Amino acid sequence: MRDPDVLIVGAGPAGLAAAAELTRRGVGDILVIDRDDAAGGLPRFCAHPGFGIGYLAVPRSGPGFAASLLHALEGSGVRLLCGTTMVSLDAGPTVTVTGPELGHRVLRPKAVILATGIREANRGNRLVPGERPAVGVLTTGLLQQTVARKVPFPAGMKELVVVGTEHVSFSAIWTARHAGLRVRAMVDERAAVASFAPAGWMARAFGIDIRLSSRVAAIRARDNRVAAVEIETGGRRETLACDGVVFTAGWIPEVAAIATGPIGIDRTTGGVATDENGRTDLAGVFAAGNMRHPLKASGSCARQGRSVAATVASALSSR
Ligand SMILES: Cc1cc2nc3c(=O)[nH]c(=O)nc-3n(C[C@H](O)[C@H](O)[C@H](O)COP(=O)(O)OP(=O)(O)OC[C@H]3O[C@@H](n4cnc5c(N)ncnc54)[C@H](O)[C@@H]3O)c2cc1C
């Protein structure tokens, strides 16, 4: 396979919108890679409405937004390779990728747009003590992928505790309910619900116990499965029986493949450092979407992908 003019790493809203804008501006040779088994990024797994605001005329569900971004690329000649991971990035730019179609390969595009998104802080990132069961410790992403990929939950799993009260925490409740699981409680160290107040009122109306100014002090297990969480509020501990605990939010920009390379990382956001046009400090390398600043909504990430693509197109035409 020949080297592309532009390599886009990540086929979420930012990467796909960037690809569409590049083709609209006449850039002909674009390769989009994604390590996942299909394109669409995080929205693929979020079946609720509210995606694409500010980018689409009418917002859609997560999978609907992903489908419309892909639809815009039909017939454009953009090459899309899934199951293909960027493993490192160096000056040039040179990008080492690995995947079933390319094998282990070094690509030398004229420009690279990084759009690798974010991931959530899991139990390990949050240093939550206690037992370490194999079953029942999740993140929102894992919960949503389990549901979207129709993987059955372990028999007997019924009640969850959600850690966090951000928008995404309520998205986790929505997914859990659709999977037939009940959320028993939400726990947050903050003194108020981090999402919109009505989200908290609704959750309480559904019988969810919201514990604020509280933290998960330990996870307890039985037969290698989550059996309870210990909640600490103002120095007092209480045990809540549950079958699973879902850690939500705590966003970490997905910079694993570049963190030890020559590219600068913004110490405040943990994402790639860029100027306002998405230029990184490595010539020919740009960045868009949540990997720059967690967590923006999908429509904002797509709009940013589009505007970074405009910068890349004009940089290529002036070469
Ligand atoms: C549970 C949840 C609910 C949400 N609800 C809403 C909502 O209601 N409305 C809304 O607007 N937004 C919502 N969002 C936010 C929205 O999903 C994000 O803003 C959006 O997906 C960010 O787009 P992105 O392209 O930056 O990154 P992503 O969508 O995260 O895409 C990044 C892609 O990069 C790929 N990738 C990562 N590393 C590599 C690598 N090394 N090599 C190759 N590929 C790589 C990943 O596989 C992924 O497909 C929600 C997010 C979550 C998690």
The ligand as an SDF file (V2000), in Angstrom:
LIG
                    3D

 53 58  0  0  0  0  0  0  0  0999 V2000
  -20.7730    7.2150   27.8250 C   0  0  0  0  0  0  0  0  0  0  0  0
  -20.6160    8.4280   26.9630 C   0  0  0  0  0  0  0  0  0  0  0  0
  -21.7470    9.1880   26.6610 C   0  0  0  0  0  0  0  0  0  0  0  0
  -21.6140   10.3040   25.8400 C   0  0  0  0  0  0  0  0  0  0  0  0
  -22.7340   11.0500   25.5620 N   0  0  0  0  0  0  0  0  0  0  0  0
  -22.6380   12.0740   24.6880 C   0  0  0  0  0  0  0  0  0  0  0  0
  -23.7990   12.7830   24.2590 C   0  0  0  0  0  0  0  0  0  0  0  0
  -24.9110   12.4990   24.6780 O   0  0  0  0  0  0  0  0  0  0  0  0
  -23.6410   13.7890   23.3430 N   0  0  0  0  0  0  0  0  0  0  0  0
  -22.4090   14.1220   22.8380 C   0  0  0  0  0  0  0  0  0  0  0  0
  -22.3410   15.0040   21.9780 O   0  0  0  0  0  0  0  0  0  0  0  0
  -21.2870   13.4880   23.2400 N   0  0  0  0  0  0  0  0  0  0  0  0
  -21.3740   12.4760   24.1430 C   0  0  0  0  0  0  0  0  0  0  0  0
  -20.2480   11.8030   24.5280 N   0  0  0  0  0  0  0  0  0  0  0  0
  -18.9340   12.3150   24.0720 C   0  0  0  0  0  0  0  0  0  0  0  0
  -18.5700   11.8460   22.6660 C   0  0  0  0  0  0  0  0  0  0  0  0
  -18.6540   10.4600   22.5620 O   0  0  0  0  0  0  0  0  0  0  0  0
  -17.1700   12.3420   22.3560 C   0  0  0  0  0  0  0  0  0  0  0  0
  -17.1720   13.7530   22.4450 O   0  0  0  0  0  0  0  0  0  0  0  0
  -16.6850   11.9760   20.9750 C   0  0  0  0  0  0  0  0  0  0  0  0
  -16.7950   10.6040   20.7310 O   0  0  0  0  0  0  0  0  0  0  0  0
  -15.2270   12.4090   20.8050 C   0  0  0  0  0  0  0  0  0  0  0  0
  -14.8210   12.1800   19.4870 O   0  0  0  0  0  0  0  0  0  0  0  0
  -13.2900   11.8950   19.1270 P   0  0  0  0  0  0  0  0  0  0  0  0
  -13.2810   11.6610   17.6600 O   0  0  0  0  0  0  0  0  0  0  0  0
  -12.4280   12.9390   19.7050 O   0  0  0  0  0  0  0  0  0  0  0  0
  -12.8960   10.5590   19.9040 O   0  0  0  0  0  0  0  0  0  0  0  0
  -13.5240    9.0230   19.9600 P   0  0  0  0  0  0  0  0  0  0  0  0
  -14.9580    9.0720   19.6180 O   0  0  0  0  0  0  0  0  0  0  0  0
  -13.1090    8.5620   21.2780 O   0  0  0  0  0  0  0  0  0  0  0  0
  -12.7250    8.3130   18.7990 O   0  0  0  0  0  0  0  0  0  0  0  0
  -11.3530    8.0380   18.9180 C   0  0  0  0  0  0  0  0  0  0  0  0
  -11.0140    6.8310   18.0690 C   0  0  0  0  0  0  0  0  0  0  0  0
   -9.5990    6.6750   18.0500 O   0  0  0  0  0  0  0  0  0  0  0  0
   -9.2970    5.2950   18.0800 C   0  0  0  0  0  0  0  0  0  0  0  0
   -7.9270    5.1460   18.5850 N   0  0  0  0  0  0  0  0  0  0  0  0
   -7.4430    5.4690   19.8080 C   0  0  0  0  0  0  0  0  0  0  0  0
   -6.1180    5.2220   19.8810 N   0  0  0  0  0  0  0  0  0  0  0  0
   -5.7480    4.7270   18.6730 C   0  0  0  0  0  0  0  0  0  0  0  0
   -4.4960    4.2780   18.1260 C   0  0  0  0  0  0  0  0  0  0  0  0
   -3.3470    4.3160   18.8380 N   0  0  0  0  0  0  0  0  0  0  0  0
   -4.4850    3.8010   16.8480 N   0  0  0  0  0  0  0  0  0  0  0  0
   -5.6330    3.7570   16.1060 C   0  0  0  0  0  0  0  0  0  0  0  0
   -6.8330    4.1760   16.5860 N   0  0  0  0  0  0  0  0  0  0  0  0
   -6.8930    4.6660   17.8440 C   0  0  0  0  0  0  0  0  0  0  0  0
  -10.3560    4.7010   18.9950 C   0  0  0  0  0  0  0  0  0  0  0  0
  -10.5470    3.3170   18.7380 O   0  0  0  0  0  0  0  0  0  0  0  0
  -11.5920    5.5390   18.6310 C   0  0  0  0  0  0  0  0  0  0  0  0
  -12.3960    4.8990   17.6530 O   0  0  0  0  0  0  0  0  0  0  0  0
  -20.3450   10.6810   25.3440 C   0  0  0  0  0  0  0  0  0  0  0  0
  -19.2140    9.9080   25.6540 C   0  0  0  0  0  0  0  0  0  0  0  0
  -19.3570    8.7910   26.4570 C   0  0  0  0  0  0  0  0  0  0  0  0
  -18.1490    7.9740   26.7890 C   0  0  0  0  0  0  0  0  0  0  0  0
  1  2  1  0
  2  3  1  0
  2 52  2  0
  3  4  2  0
  4  5  1  0
  4 50  1  0
  5  6  2  0
  6  7  1  0
  6 13  1  0
  7  8  2  0
  7  9  1  0
  9 10  1  0
 10 11  2  0
 10 12  1  0
 12 13  2  0
 13 14  1  0
 14 15  1  0
 14 50  1  0
 15 16  1  0
 16 17  1  0
 16 18  1  0
 18 19  1  0
 18 20  1  0
 20 21  1  0
 20 22  1  0
 22 23  1  0
 23 24  1  0
 24 25  2  0
 24 26  1  0
 24 27  1  0
 27 28  1  0
 28 29  2  0
 28 30  1  0
 28 31  1  0
 31 32  1  0
 32 33  1  0
 33 34  1  0
 33 48  1  0
 34 35  1  0
 35 36  1  0
 35 46  1  0
 36 37  1  0
 36 45  1  0
 37 38  2  0
 38 39  1  0
 39 40  1  0
 39 45  2  0
 40 41  1  0
 40 42  2  0
 42 43  1  0
 43 44  2  0
 44 45  1  0
 46 47  1  0
 46 48  1  0
 48 49  1  0
 50 51  2  0
 51 52  1  0
 52 53  1  0
M  END
$$$$
